[in-house]
Amino acid sequence: MIIMSSAHCRDATMMIVIVLIMMTDGRAEWLSVHDRIKQCLRYHVNMGRRLGKQFGNPSGIAGRFVTFIMNRMNGPLYNAVLNEVGNGLDVLDIGFGNGYMLKKLLKNTDSKFFGIDISDDMVRLAGKKNKKYVAGGRLTLAKASVEEIPFENGFDVVYTINTTYFWNDLNAGIEEIHSKLRDGGVLIIVCYTKQMLDRLSSAENYKKYLEHELTDALEKAGFGTELIYITHGRSFYVKAVKNASLGKILD
Ligand SMILES: C[S@@+](CC[C@H](N)C(=O)[O-])C[C@H]1O[C@@H](n2cnc3c(N)ncnc32)[C@H](O)[C@@H]1O
């Protein structure tokens, strides 16, 4: 007998609904196999593009859906950040989405958290998901973009997961983060590799940075950097330390 938790049931139901919508196209008519394949391919590309837009600025029901899927796919990326964030720190999440990662960190540490995101709906959703921490003063969220961080605090850690693809200006974002970090503070940027993103139609319009493009930009802004691969080289994170002795971080 298979026993499913309510979370598994929810995941399975969601997947079945998506497959049914994709198969019927909202019409009850028979198409030739050839037409059906063509239609599916067209669907795949169009849906990919629409999903890609949603990942960059999630809104409405589709935004809730893509962030829900994202949370299930990105476990190893979240774990990379979990392993780097300790207790007693001031931490900023750039582009927190539905607030899933913030909730994990709030549960696992006693640090104080701040977050910015450009999506109104995500600010609302993440606030709702973490309302007891907002009420208790351990979490402050704001609608803002990385180039203009609206907090005065000096942060010990700033992290950002799967957001650099959408920033208007990588260098401006990095400089702004640099100005908000304390000396010795750490910036963690987590991304999929360009090679991996090139395979996804949803990522067609993303800004896909090569690893060295990110580390070069960080070092130019005054960070020492270390590059760590995860998920068998399909994703990675750069750990950048403000005003660390030149170039790479030494062990
Ligand atoms: C792919 S989602 C990642 C969400 C979350 N970090 C996660 O991994 O679960 C990208 C998020 O970055 C936000 N975003 C995009 N551009 C941004 C910017 N310039 N400044 C701040 N947030 C941004 C989007 O609104 C969205 O919530």
The ligand as a Gaussian input file, in Angstrom:
#p B3LYP/6-31G(d) Opt

LIG

0 1
 C       13.370000      32.494000      -9.921000
 S       12.711000      33.397000      -8.577000
 C       13.711000      32.838000      -7.213000
 C       13.012000      32.974000      -5.883000
 C       13.804000      32.483000      -4.658000
 N       15.098000      33.112000      -4.569000
 C       13.953000      30.986000      -4.673000
 O       15.004000      30.495000      -5.117000
 O       13.019000      30.286000      -4.251000
 C       13.394000      35.011000      -8.847000
 C       12.867000      36.051000      -7.875000
 O       13.710000      37.216000      -7.993000
 C       12.875000      38.361000      -8.007000
 N       13.634000      39.422000      -8.721000
 C       13.851000      39.528000     -10.055000
 N       14.600000      40.609000     -10.335000
 C       14.894000      41.197000      -9.136000
 C       15.627000      42.357000      -8.771000
 N       16.211000      43.133000      -9.692000
 N       15.741000      42.681000      -7.446000
 C       15.124000      41.896000      -6.510000
 N       14.402000      40.786000      -6.813000
 C       14.276000      40.438000      -8.101000
 C       11.599000      37.912000      -8.694000
 O       10.504000      38.735000      -8.404000
 C       11.438000      36.501000      -8.141000
 O       10.700000      36.459000      -6.956000

